[in-house]
Amino acid sequence: MSADHDAISNSDSTSTDAPAATDPAATDPAPASSGPDREFDVVVFGATGFVGELTAKYLADHGPTDARIALAGRSEGKLSDVRRRLGPRAADWPLIIADASSPASLDALVARTRVVCTTVGPYLKYGEALVVAAASAGTDYVDLTGEVPFVHYSINKAHETAEATGARIVHSCGFDSVPSDLGAWTLYRAISDDGAGELTDTTLIVRAMRGGISGGTIDSMRVIADEAKDSQKRRLMLNPQALSGSPAETPRAKVSSEPSDIAIVGAKSVDPSLSGTLAPFFMAAHNTRIVRRSNALLHNAYGKDFHYAETMNVGSIPGISTLTAGLVGVGTGAFLGAMSFGPVRKLLDRVLPKPGDGPSEKARENGFFVTETYTTTTTGKRYRSRIKAKGDPGYKATAVMLAESALGLALDRDRLPDHHGVLTPAVALGDVLVDRLRTAGFEIEAGPLG
């Protein structure tokens, strides 16, 4: 959920001759045009923020030398400073002045590129105009949102337009929710290849992780806490199928229809090879809905009885892991409650990371994550997928996942699945993203157990 908001202003900083903002509900969508005629392959919007600069740095160090990349934000001076820090390969990258509060500047930006890669969040506050602009222009889009209400907004406002223009609007392309989405996707691919039936109860376990929580993530949590005060929005966020429907057709699903996002789970119930107790994973409430949307967009290809949950490993010793899992569950609930309570939140704001803050380079390099996703198929066979990567999950590894998602959309168009609209990483990119991340050093595997 990492996000920056260094591309925001309370005033319109663009020239008056920029194209007017487009209302997709009021006009006929233009034909898809994000092909070779576009000036750029990828524009990084929010490049002056912490995660935005990390993403630009990855593109400068590891992107193809012939990739056409530009940096965008509202401050030319800050963009110039970032470009200078990126090294000689980025020395000639153009700078684009654009402002999240100026729809005209966003229309002008998306018209110039195949893909817009945005780290400007919280997306509920700063992302709505950009996602509509990209969909209207037929421009592919990637972000880092971990905000269910924002993705829901995007589905309602941009999905049909993006389908018509050929745009791929791809949310949650960082640690939220690529390991989750590709963990289920690679299971599906392996099981399908083996003819082993369909997925049933499926659970991701964050097996190991080292990394910090970003200021952008904290800021998004603040926005979500505020949204949850509204009873209608709270019902949306509690709906396990909140993102599985079409525009204006959110499925009415009971909370009990899917595994709980805050349950403490016996590891053996996930797979007989495991032991101990599993704790809730604090981003399950977003990631699970992205994975369920993938299955819905693929017409329940994972399985008619596919159910998905996320948990976190806290050790394998039964008594100790049960106690630890309980403490994690209580702590997670207390933290989210505190974010909703004004006086306590003011105290937390003094010590929590601020937007644009981030860990040192050493801490980012020393980070890592390992996720494992388990399922049992309709034929009774057990399968597991595993994703492992070096680098702080919310910073270095997220920058890799976001950048490779953008490059996949821009440069591997002939290999992409034929899906358009508001999509997920697995549906939009599938094996293209798996291959790119493996080349980038990720370990991604899936196969039978036992």
N, C-alpha and C positions, 0 to 999 in steps of 0.2 A: 504494500500500500504506500510505499515511499512516494513522496511527491514534493515538488517545490512550487513556490509561487512568486518567482522573480520576474514574471512576465505580466504583471497586473498593475493597473493604474486606475485611479478614480476619474481620470479624464481621458479623452480620445487623443492619442499621441500620433495618429496617422494623418497623412495628407488628405485633403478633401476630395481628391480625384480618384480615390480607391473605389472599387466596385461596391455597390450597395449590398447590404446583407440580403440573403434570399430566404423566404419563408417556404419551406418544402410543402407545406399544406396548401399554399395558395398558388403555386405555379407548377407547371409540368416539369419534371426532372429532365435535366440535360442528358444526352447520351454519355456513356462512360468514355472518359478521355484521359485517364491517368497512364498513358502509354509513353512511347519513346519521345513524343513531341513535348512532354513536360521538361522544364528547365532543369529540375533536380530529381534525383532518385529518392533522397530522404532529407527532410528538414527536421532538425531537433528543436522543438519549441520549448522554451524554458531552459536553454543551455547555460544560463548564468546561475541556476540553482545547483545545489550540491549533487543531486542524482543526475540532473541534466548534464552537468559537466562530466561526470563519470561516464555517462553514456556516450557523449561526444568523444571523450578520450579513448574509449574502446573502439569506436569507429575509426578514429585517427590511427590507432596502433594496429588494428586487426581487420579493418574493412578493406575491400578490394581497392587497389590504387586508382582504378578508373571509375569508382563510384562517385556520383555527383552529389555532394553533401553541402548543406548550408546550415547556419545557426540562426535561430530566431529568438527574439525577446524584445522587451520594450526599451532597453538602454543600449545604445550603440557603444558607449564607452565600456560597459561591463562585458558586452559581447566581444569587443576587441581584446580585452584583457584575457578572456577565456581562450580565444583563438590563439593568442600568443603562448599561453601555457600548454596548448595541445601539441606543439612542436611543428617541425617543418612540413609534414604532410598536410597539415591543416592551414598552412599559411595563406593559401589562396581561396579558402572557403568563403563564399559570400555571406554577408550579414543581412538579415531581414528584420526590420523594425515592425513588430506586431504586438498587440496589446489584447489581453483576454477580455477587457471591457469594451473593445471596439470591434463589433462584428464586421465592419467594412475592412479593417486591416486583416482579419482572419480570412475573409473571402479572398482577398488578394493573395494571401500566403498560400492557401490550399490550391489555388489555381495554378501555382508554379511547380508543384511537386507531385510525384507519384505517391509518396507516403509522407504523412505528417506523424512524427513521433513526439508525444507530449508528456512532460513530467510536471505540468502546471496543475497543482491541486491545492486544497481539496477540490475534487472535480465537481461536486455539487455546487460549489461556490463559483468556480472559475472555468468549468469545462463545457457547459451546455452549448454555448454559441459555436465553439470549435467543432463539436461532433456533428452539429447540424450543417455547418459550412462544408465539412469534408464529405458528408453524405450527398449534399446537393451538387458538389463539384465532381463527384465520381472519384474522389481521392481516398486512397486507403489510409487507415488511421490505427495507431497503437497507443496504449496508455498503460498506467500502473494502478488504476483504481482498485480499491478494495471496498467500494461503497455500493451496496446493493441498490439503494434508491437512485443512484446516478445511472447504473446500468439499466434499471427499469425505465427511467426517463428516456434514455437513449433508444430503447426498444420501441417505446411509444412514439417518439418524435422523429426517429431517423431510420428505422428498419426498412420500411416500405420504400422510402426515397432511395436508400442505399441499394436495395435490390434492383430498382429501376435504373440507377445510374451505373451499376456494376461496382460500387464501392464495397470494400471490406472494412467494417468498423470492428476492431478487435480490442476488447477490453482485457485488463488484468494480465498483462504480459511480463510480470516480474515474479518474485517469489510468491506473491498472490497473483495468478493462480496457476502458473505454468507447471510446477511439479505435480500439483493435484490433477490438472487436466491431462497432462501427458502420461501420468501414472495410470489413469483409467484407460486412456487411448491405447497405450502400448499393450496393456492387458487384453483389450478387445482385439487388437491386431493379432496377437499371439494365439489367442483362443480361436479366432476365426480361421487362422492359417492351419491350426491343428484339427479343425472340425470338432472341437470339444464342447460345443453347445453355446449357451449364453451366460453372461455374468448374472449372479444373483446378489447376495449381500457382499458388499465391497467396502473395505476400510483402509484408509491411508493412516500410516503411523509415521510421525516425525521421529525417526529412529535416533538421530543425533543432530545437534545444531549448535553453532557458536556464532554469535553476532549480536549487534545492538538493534534497538528499535529506533527508527528514524524520527526526526522532528516532523516530517511530512505525514508519517503514519499517525503520530499523536494528534496532529491538527485534524486529520480525517476523523479520528475517534471523537474529537470535540464536536465536529459537525454531525456525526452519526448520533451522538448523545443528545444533541439538540433536536434532531429529527425525531428521535424516539419519544419525545414529549408529546407529539401529536398522535392521537390514538389510531388514526387511519394509517399513518406511516409506520407506526409500531407494528400494526397487524401485517403490513407488507413485509417488514423485515423478519417477522417471525414465521411467515409462510415459507415452508421448505421448497416450494415450487415457484417462488416469487419471480424467477427469471425464465421459467420454462414455457411461457405462453407467447402468443403473437401480440402485436400492438392492441392495446385496450382489452386484452383477453387473458388476464392473469388467472391461472388455475386456482380454484378454491380448494386448497389442500389443508387438511388438519396437521397440526404440529406433529401428532403421533403417527402420521403416514410415513415418516422417514426417521432414521435414528436421531436422537437428540444431539444438539451441538455442544451440550455442556455435561453430557453423561460421563460417569466413571465406568470403565469397561474392563471386564476380565479378559486378559490377553488370549486365553485359550478359546474364548468364544469367537475371536477373530480368526485364529488358526491354531490347530492342536500342537504345532511346534513351538508355540510361544508360552511364556510364563509371566506371572506378575500381574499388575494392574496398570491400565493405561489411563492417562489424564486427558481432560479436554484440551484441544488445541485452539488457541485464542482466535485464529482466523477461520475456523471452521464455518462460521455463520455466513461468510462470503464464499469461500472456496467451494463448499458443497453445492451451492446454488449455480456456480459456474459449471461444474461437472454435470449437474442435472440438466442444465441448458444444452450442453453438448449432446447428451443423449436425446433430448427432445428435438434438437435441430437435425439429428441423424435418424429421426423417426424411430426412436427406441431401439437402435441397432445394438446397443450394449445388452439389452434384454428387457423383456416385458416385466420381469420381476427384479429389475436392477434397483438396488437401494445403496446409498453411499453415505459414509461417515468419515470423520477425521478425528484422530487422537494423537497423543504424544507419549513417547516412552519416558518413564521416570524410574526405570530399574526393573529387574526381574525377580527380586526377592519378595515373596508374597506380602508379608506384613508391612515391610518398609515401603514398598511401592504403593500399597493401598493407602497408607497414611499420607505419602507424598502426593498421590493423585488427588486425595481429598483436599489437601492444602492448596494445591494448584487450582482446583475447581472453586474453592471458596475465595482465593485471592483474585482469580479472574472476575468473578461476579462482583466482588467488593470494588475492584478497580473501575469496572464499567459503571457501577452505581455511583462511585465518587465523581466520575466524569460528568454525571448528570446533575450533581448537587453543587450549586454555585459556590458556596463558601469553601468546601473542600477542594473543588476544582481550582480555585484561585491559589490555594496553597500548592497543589500539584504543579500548576503552571510555572511556579518559581524554580522547580527542580527538574522538570521534564525537558527533553530536547526541544529546541525551537525549530520552526521550519527553516531549512537551509543549513542547519547544523548537521554534523556527521562525525563518525569516528576517524581516528588517525589512519594514515595509509597502512601502518603496521597492523592495526587492529583489523582493517578490511582484508589484508592479505592473510591473516591468521584465521579468519572465519571459514566456516564450511557448513554443509548440511547433507543429511542423508534421509531420504524418504522411502518407505516401502509400502506398497499397496497390495492387499491380499483379497482374493475372491475365491468362491467356490462356484463352479459352473453347474448348469442344469443337468449335466451328465455325471456330477459328483466329483469332478476333478478339481484339484486345488492349484491355483496359480498365484504367482507373485511378480510384481514389477518393482524395480529399484532405480532410483535416481540419486546420484551423488555428485557433488560439485565443490570445488574449493572457492573460497572467498566469502566474505560476510553476506549472508542471504539477502538482507535488505538493501545492500549497497553494491558491492562488487559483482556478486552473482546476479543480482537483479539487473544491473547495467548490461551484462552479457545477454541475458534473456530478452530484454527489451530491444537491444540493438540488433540481435540476430532475428528477432521477429520482424523488425522493420526491413532488414536486408532481404529476408525471405520473401516478403510481399513485393519488394521493389525489383529484385533481380531473378527470382525463381518463378516467375509468373506462369511459365509453361508447365510447371510441375504442381501448381497449387490445385487443391480441390475446387470444383466448380460450385462454390457457395458464395453468396453475396448477402449483404445486410448486416445486422448487428450480430456478430459471431463471437466465438470463443477461440483461444489459441489452437485447440485441437481441431476444431471444425474448419477454421480458416487456413491453417498451415499444415496440420497433421504431420506426416512423415518428413516434410520439408524442414520443419523446426526440429524434429528429432535428429535428423542428419546434421543440421547446422550446429546444434548444441554438442553433439558428439565430436564434431570437428573442433569445436571450441574448448574441448577438454572435459565435458560432462560425461559421466558414466551412466548410460541408460540401457536397461536390459529388462526383459520380461520372459517368463517361461513357467513350465509346470513345476510343482513341488511334489516330493514323495514318489 
